[in-house]
Amino acid sequence: MKAKKQRRLYENVAMVMVRERRHCALLWTRRGRKSTTLGSIAFDEMAAADDRTVIQASASLLLGKEGVGAALSALEQAMIVKAEAEAVRDVFSSGAEDRDLNFQVAARPKDGQPGDSKVMKGLTEDDFAGLYRASRLELRLYFDRSRYSRLLIIAPNPATARSWRGTVLRDEVGYTPPALETDLQVAMDPMMRDTPDLKLVYGSNLPGDSRHPWFAMTLPREIKAANEEDEFPANASGHLFVSQTGLLVHRVALKDAYQAGHQLFDDKGLPMSYEDCAKSPQFRVGWDISYALNHKTGGAGAVDLIALVNAQRAGVGECAFVYVENEGDWQRALSLLRGHLTNGRVNLGLDVASTAEEKSNPSSITVTEETSGMYYQRLVAVFKTKHRAVVSQRLKDVCAVVAGRSDGGRVQKLSIDAGNERMAAEETANDLRGVVTVELVIPSASIHPPGYSDSVNFKTYQSDLYSDGLNNGLIAVPPDEYIKLDHLLPIKDMGRYTCAVDSEGRHGDSFDSGKQSYYGFYSSGGAVEAHAVRVGGNVSTAHTGRNNPLAPHFDKAGGSRLWI
């Protein structure tokens, strides 16, 4: 048996944290004994009493199944799996000996095969790692001949997570695909709500994609220093803080691990100081996410998460979000709007409900007011309805609230995305005739705006405008989790924006209505007189607007907007 490792100070802090809290996370540097510590936590839970179940679900076991290979090479993942298996085996071997418990290894049947787990004898380290990799490993701690607790080591799967009943340890959370991680968390949370002694513990370094749920789960709620790394000086105990999502996080960056006696080695096998690691070219790629644990924007997300968090902070007390399910909700939304409006310019944006991937996503209305160069989303209302008249009436209600201000004027413009639901958008615009100026935006139409070397479609142009406004701190949005998750769905890939429907039916709808309302400030610099022209059944445009900054930049190949 290998010599038993002495626990470092930060490992002891983690053990105490898990004993005291049911829901917490280890945000630890790579190679910082995270898997060993999760093994110790598992052993601690199992040794407390018999008939206890601990489930360790590691993203490393998704290799070849869920696309985690895009984040790590197959060789690196194989090494991680083997290291995890060795760490768990070492913990259980030494722990069982210390407490005079009988440690046995069992193998569960292969997927689809009947039968019970079978205790295995004479396993080599490679045999043990093979069972670990195959998600068939079951570790048992026997208290006598018949009473035991068990640890199941499996790959994370939302379908099976719904049936988990035990303390759950999630290893390498940052390496699950983002959509899978969201589904896992939805499936896991109810497990611990009706049983007070079950726990859910996460562990990983940072993900490379800032849209990954683990990124927000480990982003500190408050950062006072200009640089996140400066907020956490080297400490052998690590650092405890509460994250954006309210999760208690134990942060151990490489500099903390070094303070506690950690050591890394260079290509020649010579010891490296922390300063050597920080400036080494071999460490620079992945330094922030693997070792320094600095939340830096990455991936293809249209909106920077940290910028979005700041936009939500700016929206506290200024902006409101309401998911409207009945008339009472709608009246509450209008009341909140009245309370937030001042006397600035106001534009509306509407994203009309559509059906995507067999899921019906909601309509979304955003009311944006410009005050002293800042754009406040005074109200974002999301709702589902089959009746277009309901949408029209709610837009009229908003216009009436805005017009009712003592000194602010009427709504300047309503912009509607007329891409997927063109007819519904046109009919809604007709309903609002005489109430507000309406612009129907055709996302696929071409435009050549100032600052662009080539023409782009209108969807790209509007999305660029809105994303830049958010990322540059010009827009304040409601401080609600729905808004955050919905705004993180759109991605920009090869110059084009795409958005997948999430498990809750969100489809970037508040992002789309937000960009429509924000765009209104760029497209209506003055009075506009225009009329619609139908050519071959298609909507074209004729513009005679004054001070309209976009008017000279439309391509000649067809119009992109219909003013009513």
C-alpha positions, 0 to 999 in steps of 0.5 A, a space after each residue: 500500500 502506498 504511504 498515507 498522505 498527510 492532509 493539507 490545511 485546505 483539505 481539512 477546511 473542505 472536510 469541515 465545510 462539508 460536515 457543516 453544509 449540505 450544498 457547497 463546492 470545491 473550486 480547486 486548482 488542477 492537481 490539488 488533491 480534489 479527487 482525493 478529498 472528494 474520496 475522503 468526503 465519501 468515506 466520511 459520509 459512509 463511515 458515519 453509519 451503515 446503509 448509507 449511499 454516496 454517489 460520485 458522478 465524475 465528468 471524466 467518465 463521459 469520455 466518448 459519450 457526451 462530448 467532453 473530449 472537446 474540452 480535454 484530449 482523450 489521453 489527458 482524460 484517460 490519465 485523469 480517470 486513472 488518477 481519480 481511481 487511484 485517489 479513491 482506492 488509496 483513501 478507502 484502503 487507508 481509511 478502512 484500516 484506520 477505523 477497523 472497517 472491512 473495505 470491499 470492491 464490488 462490480 455492478 452488472 454491465 448496462 442492460 444486464 440483469 443481476 446484482 453487484 458482485 464482490 471482486 477479489 484480487 483486483 489489480 490497479 488496472 482492474 480497479 481503474 477499468 471498473 471505474 472507467 466503465 461506471 461499474 465500480 461500487 465500494 463497500 464499507 462493511 460494519 459486520 458481515 451483513 451491514 455496509 454502506 456503499 459508494 457508487 461511481 458513475 457518469 453523470 446522467 440526467 435520466 438516472 439523476 432523478 432517481 439518485 437517493 444519497 449524498 452526491 459528489 460531482 467531480 469535474 463539473 466544469 467539463 460537462 457540456 453546458 446544456 447537460 449540466 443545466 439538465 443535471 442540476 434540474 434533475 438533482 435538486 429535488 433529491 435533497 429537498 425532502 431529506 435533511 441529511 443528504 448532501 450535494 457537493 461539487 468539485 472542479 477547476 473553472 470551465 473554458 466557456 463562461 456560459 457554463 453553469 459552473 462559471 456563475 456558480 463559482 463567480 463571487 457575489 462581490 469582488 472589491 479588487 480590480 483584479 479577481 486574483 488580487 481579491 484572494 491573497 495566498 492562503 494555505 486554508 483557501 478562501 470561503 465565499 458565497 457565489 452569484 447563485 448563493 452557493 458556498 464555495 471553497 476556493 483553492 488556487 495554485 498559490 493557496 496550494 503552494 502555501 500549504 506545501 503543494 509542489 509542481 515540477 518542470 519538464 526536467 523533473 525539477 521543482 518549480 516555485 509558484 513564480 516559475 509556474 506563473 511565468 512559464 509558457 507551458 502554464 500560460 494556456 489555461 492558466 486562468 481556468 486551471 490554476 489561477 481560477 480567474 473568471 475570464 470570459 471565454 466560449 462563443 457566448 454573445 454576452 459576457 457573464 461578468 458584464 451581465 452580472 454588472 448590468 443586473 446589479 445596475 438594474 436593482 431597484 430600477 428594472 423589473 422582470 415578470 413572468 406573466 401567467 394571468 391578469 393579476 401578474 400583468 397588472 403587477 407588471 404595469 404597476 412596477 413599470 409605473 414605479 420605475 419610469 422617469 422622464 426619459 425617452 422610451 422604446 419598446 421591443 417585442 419578440 413574438 412567440 414561436 415554436 422551436 424544436 417542438 417546444 413553444 417559447 414565450 413572447 417577450 416585451 421589453 420597455 427600455 428608457 434612456 436616462 443620462 446615456 444609460 439604458 434601463 430595461 424598466 420592464 421585461 415581461 414574458 408570457 405565453 398566449 395563443 391569442 394575438 389580441 392579448 399581445 396587442 392589448 398588452 402593448 397598448 397598456 404599456 404605451 398608456 402607462 408611458 404616455 401617462 407620465 407627467 413629463 416624459 412623452 409617449 413611446 418613441 417606437 415599437 420594434 418587432 422581430 418579424 422573422 419567424 412569425 411575419 404575419 402575426 407581427 404585421 397584424 400586431 403592427 396594424 392593431 397598434 396603428 395610431 398608438 405608436 410608430 411600429 417598425 417590423 425588422 426582417 432579420 435576414 435582410 442585408 445592411 451595411 452599417 458604419 464601421 462594418 467592412 462588409 454587409 451583414 444581416 439585420 439579425 447580426 447587426 442588432 445583436 452586435 449592437 445589443 451585445 456591445 451595449 451590455 458588454 460595455 456597461 450601457 444597459 441595465 437589466 432586471 436582476 432575475 435568474 431568468 434574464 441571466 440564463 436567457 441572455 446566456 443562450 445566444 452564441 455568435 459562431 462564424 459571425 452569425 448568432 444562433 440560440 438553442 432552446 433550453 430545458 425550460 423552453 427559453 430561447 433567448 426571447 428576452 435577449 431578442 426583445 431587449 435588442 429590439 427596444 435598444 435598437 430603437 434608439 439607434 434607428 429613430 434619431 428624428 421624425 420619420 415618414 414612411 410607407 409600406 410597399 408590397 412587391 410580389 407579396 413581400 414587404 419592402 420599404 420606402 424611407 424619407 426619414 430625417 436624421 435616421 443614421 441607418 437610412 443610407 446604409 441599407 443594401 439595394 437588394 430589398 428593404 429590411 424594415 416596414 414602418 407603420 
